[in-house]
Amino acid sequence: MALLRVPGLFGVAPALPQALSRLTALLHTSSEVQQPVAKAAEPTAKPTLFKEFQIYRWSPDEPEKPKYASYKVDINSCGPMMLDVLIKIKDEQDQSLSFRRSCREGICGSCAMNINGQNNLACLSKVDRDPSKASRVAPLPHMFVIKDLVVDMSNFYAQYKSIQPYIQKKTATPEGQPKKEFYQSKESRAKLDGLYECILCACCSTSCPSYWWNQDKYLGPAVLLQAYR
């Protein structure tokens, strides 16, 4: 191997041609490896799909009689449930629209209303994606309307309160004895299955003709279920 003497240093350094050729090869290889990968094509936006929604409107502050107002909504640009449509209408078209909502998971029962002729929870009711058919939304039937889709639940809750809807002892605790926690066996707990799941949305009660006609006397299926428990 040819050696190159470096002036002013004690020692020698190897010739550089081979080292330079190796370095060039390494740089060329690394540049090939580090080339950026082409980005995947971005998904194209969904085409607009407008559908008509007829929503019951009435306000005690306005002289107009109850009516159905029509709204056109692009159902490809909102969520799949009726509650998503109502929120979109309120946010983008008419902020005066009133309705109840809370959990959006079918647990609280707040968004109960009549959708296309059937009582349902708006958060669990899927939008019919046929644009040729208008969807109609109304408050729960045979209930006093406070505004738009909000109904007065006072009588329903008063009936629920009247049955004392909580687990009670058959015999009272004797006076003088301290109150204590009562053991509940798994078998006793299993007896409650099917009786405690009601979320008090009033969809069943307001679907019952007997409840429509005799709300002052007939408690309705929801409250009777709680009483049976």
NUSEKE-836370 format. One record per residue (C-alpha): residue in three letters; x, y, z; residue number from 0. Coordinates in steps of 0.001 Angstrom, whole numbers, always signed. Example, Ala and Ser with C-alpha at 12.3 -4.5 7.8 and 13.67 -1.06 7.14 Angstrom:
REM NUSEKE-836370
- ALA,+12300,-4500,+7800,0
- SER,+13670,-1060,+7140,1
REM end
This chain:
REM NUSEKE-836370
- MET,+0,+0,+0,0
- ALA,+1341,+3425,-908,1
- LEU,+1913,+5694,+2068,2
- LEU,+1645,+9454,+2274,3
- ARG,+3973,+11211,+4660,4
- VAL,+2391,+14128,+6483,5
- PRO,+4819,+16942,+7199,6
- GLY,+5177,+17916,+10844,7
- LEU,+3695,+14671,+12196,8
- PHE,+5434,+11605,+13457,9
- GLY,+3922,+8789,+11433,10
- VAL,+2362,+8140,+8097,11
- ALA,-1175,+8182,+6687,12
- PRO,-2545,+5686,+4142,13
- ALA,-3320,+6827,+604,14
- LEU,-6828,+8275,+261,15
- PRO,-8244,+7077,-3097,16
- GLN,-9714,+3808,-1752,17
- ALA,-11135,+5527,+1337,18
- LEU,-12778,+8215,-788,19
- SER,-14332,+5664,-3123,20
- ARG,-15771,+3723,-167,21
- LEU,-17167,+6923,+1367,22
- THR,-18792,+7882,-1922,23
- ALA,-20419,+4455,-2193,24
- LEU,-21772,+4692,+1350,25
- LEU,-23230,+8152,+765,26
- HIS,-24890,+6975,-2434,27
- THR,-26446,+3980,-668,28
- SER,-27741,+6045,+2269,29
- SER,-29318,+8580,-67,30
- GLU,-31258,+5780,-1758,31
- VAL,-32486,+4431,+1586,32
- GLN,-33539,+7823,+2936,33
- GLN,-35610,+8873,-48,34
- PRO,-39063,+10003,+1158,35
- VAL,-41905,+7593,+577,36
- ALA,-44675,+8943,-1604,37
- LYS,-47746,+9930,+451,38
- ALA,-50926,+7970,-31,39
- ALA,-53613,+9750,-1947,40
- GLU,-55997,+11625,+330,41
- PRO,-59549,+10269,+344,42
- THR,-61939,+12268,-1745,43
- ALA,-64762,+14084,+44,44
- LYS,-68200,+12491,-49,45
- PRO,-70654,+14086,-2462,46
- THR,-73436,+16133,-905,47
- LEU,-76644,+14270,-145,48
- PHE,-79457,+16567,+953,49
- LYS,-82485,+15193,+2751,50
- GLU,-85591,+16992,+3995,51
- PHE,-86488,+16965,+7686,52
- GLN,-89879,+18227,+8842,53
- ILE,-89689,+19270,+12479,54
- TYR,-92543,+20279,+14758,55
- ARG,-92263,+23919,+15809,56
- TRP,-94262,+25867,+18375,57
- SER,-93329,+28583,+20828,58
- PRO,-95533,+30057,+23577,59
- ASP,-93937,+33415,+22856,60
- GLU,-95123,+33488,+19246,61
- PRO,-98709,+33970,+18013,62
- GLU,-98316,+31353,+15280,63
- LYS,-100044,+28000,+15556,64
- PRO,-98006,+24775,+15696,65
- LYS,-96520,+23804,+12367,66
- TYR,-93879,+21624,+10737,67
- ALA,-90844,+23512,+9492,68
- SER,-88810,+22027,+6657,69
- TYR,-85003,+21866,+6750,70
- LYS,-82607,+20487,+4131,71
- VAL,-79525,+18803,+5615,72
- ASP,-76500,+17261,+3938,73
- ILE,-76529,+13888,+5697,74
- ASN,-73055,+13078,+4347,75
- SER,-71579,+15889,+6431,76
- CYS,-73060,+14974,+9823,77
- GLY,-73373,+11993,+12117,78
- PRO,-75640,+9009,+11406,79
- MET,-78231,+9593,+14144,80
- MET,-81271,+11868,+14278,81
- LEU,-79752,+13734,+17215,82
- ASP,-76781,+14630,+14998,83
- VAL,-79184,+16091,+12433,84
- LEU,-81028,+18144,+15062,85
- ILE,-77766,+19509,+16452,86
- LYS,-76598,+20389,+12938,87
- ILE,-79848,+22235,+12212,88
- LYS,-79618,+24153,+15489,89
- ASP,-75950,+25046,+14940,90
- GLU,-76116,+25977,+11277,91
- GLN,-79699,+26875,+10317,92
- ASP,-81990,+27761,+13223,93
- GLN,-80679,+28404,+16718,94
- SER,-84210,+28832,+18074,95
- LEU,-84942,+25108,+17707,96
- SER,-85455,+23567,+21163,97
- PHE,-85007,+19943,+22206,98
- ARG,-83571,+18015,+25139,99
- ARG,-80331,+16054,+24982,100
- SER,-77579,+14974,+27326,101
- CYS,-75612,+11731,+27205,102
- ARG,-75949,+10758,+23504,103
- GLU,-75601,+7106,+24576,104
- GLY,-79203,+6007,+25174,105
- ILE,-78817,+6156,+28947,106
- CYS,-80369,+9425,+30154,107
- GLY,-83594,+9310,+28103,108
- SER,-83559,+13077,+27547,109
- CYS,-83905,+13054,+23759,110
- ALA,-87113,+10999,+23599,111
- MET,-89368,+12169,+20752,112
- ASN,-91595,+10866,+17988,113
- ILE,-89562,+10109,+14865,114
- ASN,-91376,+9061,+11692,115
- GLY,-94409,+8028,+13715,116
- GLN,-92586,+6017,+16379,117
- ASN,-91412,+7052,+19837,118
- ASN,-87670,+6686,+20069,119
- LEU,-84482,+8228,+21398,120
- ALA,-82956,+10594,+18856,121
- CYS,-79456,+9497,+19826,122
- LEU,-80274,+5858,+18942,123
- SER,-82467,+6479,+15896,124
- LYS,-80532,+6153,+12640,125
- VAL,-81274,+8556,+9818,126
- ASP,-83101,+7067,+6854,127
- ARG,-80636,+7799,+4063,128
- ASP,-83253,+7745,+1305,129
- PRO,-83284,+11390,+123,130
- SER,-86624,+10941,-1625,131
- LYS,-88436,+10467,+1707,132
- ALA,-88765,+13329,+4179,133
- SER,-88296,+12466,+7850,134
- ARG,-90761,+13917,+10356,135
- VAL,-89882,+14683,+13978,136
- ALA,-92467,+15594,+16614,137
- PRO,-92628,+15760,+20419,138
- LEU,-93860,+12789,+22448,139
- PRO,-97587,+12370,+21717,140
- HIS,-100365,+13459,+24066,141
- MET,-98025,+15483,+26265,142
- PHE,-98193,+19216,+26945,143
- VAL,-95588,+20926,+24772,144
- ILE,-93369,+23536,+26406,145
- LYS,-91623,+24499,+23169,146
- ASP,-90881,+22672,+19927,147
- LEU,-89761,+19136,+20867,148
- VAL,-89660,+19770,+24632,149
- VAL,-92626,+18342,+26555,150
- ASP,-93740,+18785,+30159,151
- MET,-92706,+15685,+32135,152
- SER,-94059,+16926,+35485,153
- ASN,-97020,+14534,+35631,154
- PHE,-94872,+11577,+34568,155
- TYR,-92306,+12241,+37295,156
- ALA,-95036,+12876,+39894,157
- GLN,-96500,+9463,+39126,158
- TYR,-93039,+7941,+39427,159
- LYS,-92546,+9587,+42812,160
- SER,-95947,+8403,+44065,161
- ILE,-94943,+4723,+43980,162
- GLN,-91824,+5304,+46139,163
- PRO,-89479,+3773,+43521,164
- TYR,-86826,+2290,+45753,165
- ILE,-86252,-1041,+47454,166
- GLN,-88017,-1190,+50825,167
- LYS,-88119,-3607,+53732,168
- LYS,-91248,-5609,+54417,169
- THR,-90900,-4925,+58153,170
- ALA,-89719,-1708,+59767,171
- THR,-86622,-1621,+61949,172
- PRO,-87651,-1731,+65639,173
- GLU,-87119,+1473,+67541,174
- GLY,-83905,+1662,+69467,175
- GLN,-81998,-613,+67121,176
- PRO,-79252,+1007,+65058,177
- LYS,-79761,+1165,+61329,178
- LYS,-77434,-1038,+59354,179
- GLU,-76690,-2169,+55858,180
- PHE,-78627,-5211,+54703,181
- TYR,-76930,-8038,+52890,182
- GLN,-78271,-8859,+49440,183
- SER,-77511,-12270,+48023,184
- LYS,-76710,-12877,+44376,185
- GLU,-79994,-14749,+44018,186
- SER,-81938,-11826,+45460,187
- ARG,-80083,-9398,+43197,188
- ALA,-80857,-11526,+40139,189
- LYS,-84577,-10997,+40741,190
- LEU,-84130,-7338,+39740,191
- ASP,-82838,-8160,+36265,192
- GLY,-85249,-6841,+33672,193
- LEU,-86831,-4417,+36143,194
- TYR,-84181,-1773,+36764,195
- GLU,-82990,-1061,+33203,196
- CYS,-85770,+1454,+32476,197
- ILE,-84306,+4922,+31839,198
- LEU,-87633,+6765,+32295,199
- CYS,-87676,+8229,+28796,200
- ALA,-91513,+7898,+28706,201
- CYS,-91472,+6452,+25178,202
- CYS,-93583,+3465,+26227,203
- SER,-96054,+5394,+28375,204
- THR,-96709,+8013,+25696,205
- SER,-97316,+5210,+23173,206
- CYS,-100111,+3740,+25317,207
- PRO,-103705,+4832,+24471,208
- SER,-104843,+4158,+28043,209
- TYR,-102202,+6573,+29253,210
- TRP,-103341,+9177,+26729,211
- TRP,-106907,+9127,+27979,212
- ASN,-106429,+8608,+31737,213
- GLN,-103135,+10174,+32760,214
- ASP,-104699,+11277,+36045,215
- LYS,-105575,+7691,+36991,216
- TYR,-103452,+5267,+34971,217
- LEU,-99762,+5292,+35922,218
- GLY,-98516,+3921,+32612,219
- PRO,-96161,+1023,+31818,220
- ALA,-92921,+2741,+32855,221
- VAL,-94109,+3597,+36359,222
- LEU,-95872,+254,+36829,223
- LEU,-92635,-1526,+35950,224
- GLN,-90824,+411,+38670,225
- ALA,-93632,-368,+41136,226
- TYR,-93356,-4084,+40376,227
- ARG,-89675,-3952,+41150,228
REM end
